[in-house]
Amino acid sequence: MHYEDYTPLTTEEVSRALSKSSNTSAPGNDHIPYSVWKSLHCIKPSLLPSLLDPLLAHGFHPPSLKKALCIVLNKPGKSSYDSPYFFMVIVLLRKLSKILERVVISRLEAHAAICSLMHPLQCGSLPARSTPDAALVLQRNFESTHRLRYKVSTLLLDVKAGFDNVESPSLLSLLSRKGVSPYLIQWVGSCL
């Protein structure tokens, strides 16, 4: 299926996705690190867009890109390792998959910004809205409230494994109601 509102993937989008990628990041089960993809992109900038564009245009994330290498590591400082809670799993996806994911995230962020879909106080995983930014806002609010001699309290929430527990149909329905392009909704559904 081809979507009428689809904008072809550009070399600039791939360049931005690659610029956010660390050459020291461990490769996935294909053993191709970001440094190889970056070099390829410099030599032939049209290659990655030509590989990834059909996937995005048709809203498809192939199973081959979902395969990952999982490494189990001991959490440091534990007296024994007789519980699964004392281990962490590092999931290493193929870098080509991560590049495409970054492009999709960038497009979703742009849509969210244009349509004001994010709460103004949303922090984390957004440009200029990192944890340190949130801490500065909290500190500024605390200081200004404290100067007025008001009592101050704060409630902080950490949603653990929230995305892993989102029901796919609910998420896709929400994206549709918020006016997200059908090809992006289809790709997110295929990715999930």
Buried (B, 14 or more C-beta within 10 A) or exposed (E): EEBEEBEEBEBEBBBEBBEEBEEEEEBBEBEBBBBBBBEBBEEEBEBBBEBBBEBBBBBBBEEEBEEBBEEEEEEEEEEEEEEEEBEEEEEBBBBBBBBBBBBBEBBBBEBBEEEEBEEEEEBEEEEEBEEEBBEEEBEEEEEEEEEEEEEEEEEEEEEEEEEEEEEEEEBBEEBEEEEBBBBBBBBBBBBB
